[in-house]
């Protein structure tokens, strides 16, 4: 009986971890799509040069601004 509850708990945790990873991936992809729409030239230049760090910084900035705007209404 004990092993069944441990397995269920492990299954529930793995599903919730997969959900969290999925949500974070969707949020990051949304930020990247927003950058591609609003700043296509600079995003394309960074991708062409193989520089990932400016894109990650820009996506983080966009997500931060969006979160700040949402919290402003609360």
Secondary structure, 3 states (H helix, E strand, C coil): CHHHHHHHHHHHHHHHHHHHHHHHHHHHHHHHHHHHHHCHHHHHHHHHHCCCHHHHHHHHHHHHHHHHHHHHHC
